[in-house]
Amino acid sequence: METLLRLVVVVTLLILMFCFVEVMSHRERIGSYQSYGHMRL
């Protein structure tokens, strides 16, 4: 149970860091969040 919780936390942090890097690299297109979300899904 403790290992599962730790795994969830690590995965969440990785996803947040990835999203942060993507947003920073596409900062000039910050207004197109709808198409951005559809591309990632």
One Martini backbone bead per residue (centre of mass of N, CA, C, O) as a GRO file, in nm:
protein
   41
    1MET     BB    1   0.060   0.062  -0.022
    2GLU     BB    2   0.301   0.253   0.007
    3THR     BB    3   0.417   0.200  -0.275
    4LEU     BB    4   0.172   0.297  -0.436
    5LEU     BB    5   0.171   0.588  -0.334
    6ARG     BB    6   0.455   0.656  -0.433
    7LEU     BB    7   0.400   0.602  -0.732
    8VAL     BB    8   0.179   0.814  -0.769
    9VAL     BB    9   0.354   1.058  -0.694
   10VAL     BB   10   0.572   1.023  -0.912
   11VAL     BB   11   0.387   1.033  -1.159
   12THR     BB   12   0.266   1.312  -1.102
   13LEU     BB   13   0.533   1.468  -1.111
   14LEU     BB   14   0.609   1.392  -1.400
   15ILE     BB   15   0.360   1.517  -1.537
   16LEU     BB   16   0.401   1.806  -1.434
   17MET     BB   17   0.681   1.849  -1.559
   18PHE     BB   18   0.599   1.797  -1.850
   19CYS     BB   19   0.388   2.021  -1.871
   20PHE     BB   20   0.578   2.254  -1.799
   21VAL     BB   21   0.773   2.218  -2.038
   22GLU     BB   22   0.563   2.246  -2.262
   23VAL     BB   23   0.462   2.531  -2.187
   24MET     BB   24   0.740   2.672  -2.203
   25SER     BB   25   0.790   2.592  -2.512
   26HIS     BB   26   0.469   2.715  -2.564
   27ARG     BB   27   0.422   3.021  -2.470
   28GLU     BB   28   0.314   3.166  -2.737
   29ARG     BB   29   0.063   2.929  -2.726
   30ILE     BB   30  -0.135   2.979  -2.460
   31GLY     BB   31  -0.430   3.013  -2.603
   32SER     BB   32  -0.420   2.694  -2.719
   33TYR     BB   33  -0.558   2.466  -2.515
   34GLN     BB   34  -0.748   2.287  -2.675
   35SER     BB   35  -0.551   2.173  -2.892
   36TYR     BB   36  -0.341   2.077  -2.687
   37GLY     BB   37  -0.520   1.865  -2.548
   38HIS     BB   38  -0.586   1.698  -2.805
   39MET     BB   39  -0.296   1.620  -2.874
   40ARG     BB   40  -0.230   1.467  -2.603
   41LEU     BB   41  -0.481   1.261  -2.634
   0.00000   0.00000   0.00000
